[in-house]
């Protein structure tokens, strides 16, 4: 079992009612909000309903940990840290939590106070077409392992050591 990262690409104008309800269940209320979900039949069905408004793909545990480290928030707006994860869950670090998420052994609710949605900035150099599927050169739908490239474009750029 793997984890799937889902990012909302399109806004709220002219969206089908069923897609609005599904995005509410996924907690994707705004553009560039991201949710990390377990890959199962229920999630797959929900993603097929909202495929014209979101993009999704699998992430490695290291990518999930990087995403949580940079954009994970806890109640009160504080950043997620290894110490917080250790104090408020059964996991010893963000990486161990990310590995459990990827295997399907954990959920965001296992870390007390962790917000289930990650608020990301727009990707550097923008999205490709927000009206075309990924396979046709756009940004929507399933992107598989290329999801990690999109997430990297949305996270702060690492400074190179001189």
N, C-alpha and C positions, 0 to 999 in steps of 0.2 A: 504494500500500500504506500502511496506517495502523497505528498502535499501539493496542492495547487494554489498558486497565487492568482488572484483575480483583481484586475484594475479596471475601474470605470473610465471609459474614454469619451463618451458622449454625454451631453447635458440632459436637461429635463423636458425640452420642447418636443412635442409630437411623439410621445412614447405610448405604446399600447398599454392598456390597463394591466394586463397580465404581467408584462415586463416590469412595470412600476412596482407591483406587489412583490414580485420575485426579488427585485433589487432591494426592496425594504427588508426582506427576509435575509438577504446576504449582507445587509447593513452598508450597502454602497449608495450613499445618499448624495454624494457630490462627485464631480469629475476629479480624477486622480486619487480617489480613495482606493485603498488596497485591502483585501481580506485574504488570509491564508486559511484554506479549507482542506479537509481530508478528501482524498479522491475516492469517491464511492458512487453508487448508482443515483442516489438522491442528488448529490452535487452535480453530477453529469447532466441529469434532467433539467436542473435549474439553469445550468450554463447554456443549454440548448435554447431555453426560452429567452435568455438575454444576450444571445450571441451577437446581435446587431448593435449592442451598446457597450460591450465590455471586451477585454482581451484577457486570455488566461494561458497558463502553462506551468510546467513542473519546475521546481527549484531544488537545488542541492541544499543539504543542511547548512553548509557554509554561507550560501546566499541568504537563507532564511535568517541565520544569526546576524549577518551584516545588516539586513533589513531591520531586524528587531533592535540592534544596537543603535542604529542611526535614527530610526523613526518610531520605535516603540515608546508608548506613553502609559503612565500609570495614573490612577485617580489623583486629581490635583494638578495635572499637567506636567509632572516631573518626568525626566527621561528614565527609561528602563536601564538598569545596571545589573551586573552580576551579583552584587550584594543584595539588591532588592529581590532578585529571583531566588537566591539562596534562602533569604529570610521568609519569603511568602509562598514557597512551594516546596515540592520534594526534589527539585532539581538543583544542581550545584552551580550552574552557570547558564548564560544565555545559549551557549553552544550545545550543552547537554539538552536543554529545553528544545532547541531547534531540531536536534537529531530525533528526539521523541515525537515532535510534530511531524517530521518527514516520514517516520515509520507508522504514523497513525495512532501512537500510544498516548498522545497528549492533545489537549485543546487549550485555547487561550484562557479559558475559565480556570484551568489548573493553577495559574499564577494569580493569586488574589490581587484584584485591583488593576490588572492589565486590561487596557482598552482593546476591544476586538478589531478595530479598524486602524489602519496605518495611513496617516495623511501625508501623501507624497507631493512634491512639487512637480510641475510639468517636466518632461524629459528635455535634456539639452538638445538643441536643434529641433525640438518639437516632435509631435506625432506625425506619422505619415498621414495619408488620407483617413479622416475619421468616418468615412462613409463606405469604405471598401474593405473586404476581408483581407487578412494578412497574406493569404496565398496569392492574392491579386495585387499585392503591393501596398495594401492599406494597413490599418492598425487594429482592425476588429477580429474577434474570433480566436481560435486556438492557434498558439504559436509554439507550443512544445518547449524545447530546451532554449529557444531564442528569447524566452521570457526573462532569463537572467540578464541578457544584454539590455533589455528595456529597463529593468530594475536598476542596473548599474548607471544608466543614463539619468535616472531619477534621484539617485543618491548623491551626496556631496562627493566631489572629485577628490581623490587622495592626493596629497602633496608629495611630490617626488623628493627623495633625499638627495642632497648634493654632495 
